[in-house]
Amino acid sequence: MSPVNVSGAMMKSIILTGKPEKRSDITQFLSVSESVPKPSIKANEVLVRVKASGLNIEDVIIGVGRMMVSITATKEAPVVLGQEFSGVVEEVGSNVKGLKQGDKVLDTNSD
């Protein structure tokens, strides 16, 4: 289930708008959108203003449906990609410890 956008604010994102038949065709379905609804965070989440993001091979494999992840991207319901990023914490959920607004962060989607 996607986070609810209660503010009406928008954000810029890399989106996937369809499912390519093969990895080399993924660029036909990738674009940058300036009008993705900004998500509202839950108590255990933070919202990061992303300064840099990269698509890795796992993003591509998910996009073509070859991972154990079930996503279906369409033009009407695109999927935001980019697991690896750096940025600045913009909002902090009430249960989050160790991070505050303005902190610089990096995530490489590793455990």
C-alpha positions in Angstrom: 0.0 0.0 0.0 1.4 3.4 -1.0 1.8 6.2 1.6 -1.0 8.7 1.6 -0.3 12.3 0.4 -2.2 14.6 2.7 -0.3 17.8 1.9 -0.9 17.9 -1.9 2.9 18.6 -2.3 4.7 17.0 -5.2 8.3 15.6 -5.6 10.6 14.7 -8.5 11.2 11.0 -9.0 12.5 8.4 -11.5 9.5 6.4 -12.5 8.9 3.1 -14.3 5.7 3.2 -16.4 5.6 -0.3 -17.8 7.1 -3.8 -17.9 9.8 -4.3 -20.6 10.2 -7.7 -22.1 13.9 -7.7 -21.6 16.5 -5.7 -19.5 17.8 -3.8 -22.5 14.3 -2.3 -23.1 13.9 -0.8 -19.7 14.9 2.7 -20.9 11.7 2.8 -23.0 9.7 2.8 -19.7 11.9 5.1 -17.5 11.4 8.8 -17.1 11.7 11.6 -14.6 8.5 13.0 -13.3 8.1 16.3 -11.4 4.6 15.5 -10.2 4.8 12.4 -8.0 2.8 12.9 -4.8 5.1 13.5 -1.7 4.4 10.7 0.7 3.2 11.2 4.3 5.4 9.4 6.8 4.5 6.9 9.5 5.8 7.1 13.1 8.7 4.8 12.4 9.8 6.4 9.1 11.8 9.4 7.9 11.3 11.5 4.7 14.5 12.3 2.9 15.0 15.0 0.3 17.1 13.1 -2.2 20.1 14.9 -3.6 21.6 12.0 -5.6 20.1 8.6 -6.6 21.2 5.8 -8.8 19.5 2.9 -10.5 21.3 -0.4 -9.9 20.9 -3.8 -11.5 18.4 -4.8 -8.9 16.1 -1.9 -9.8 16.3 -3.1 -13.5 15.7 -6.7 -12.6 12.7 -5.7 -10.4 11.5 -3.6 -13.3 11.4 -6.5 -15.7 9.7 -8.8 -13.1 12.6 -11.2 -12.5 12.9 -10.7 -8.7 10.8 -12.1 -5.9 9.1 -8.7 -5.7 5.6 -8.2 -7.1 5.2 -4.8 -8.8 3.3 -3.8 -11.8 4.2 -0.4 -13.3 1.7 1.2 -15.7 1.4 4.8 -17.1 -1.6 5.3 -14.7 0.2 3.8 -11.7 4.0 4.2 -12.1 6.6 2.8 -9.7 9.3 5.0 -8.2 12.8 3.5 -8.6 16.1 4.2 -7.0 17.2 2.1 -4.0 20.5 3.8 -3.5 20.5 7.5 -2.5 21.9 10.3 -0.5 20.1 13.3 0.9 18.9 15.3 3.8 16.3 14.3 6.4 13.2 16.5 5.8 10.7 14.9 8.3 11.1 12.5 11.2 8.4 10.2 12.5 7.6 10.3 16.2 9.2 6.9 17.0 12.5 7.5 15.1 15.6 7.7 17.3 19.0 8.8 16.1 18.0 11.0 13.2 16.8 14.6 13.1 15.6 17.1 10.5 18.6 18.4 8.5 20.8 15.3 9.0 22.7 14.1 5.9 22.0 10.4 5.1 23.2 7.7 2.7 21.3 4.5 2.0 22.6 1.6 -0.1 19.7 -0.8 0.7 22.0 -3.1 2.6 21.1 -4.8 5.9 
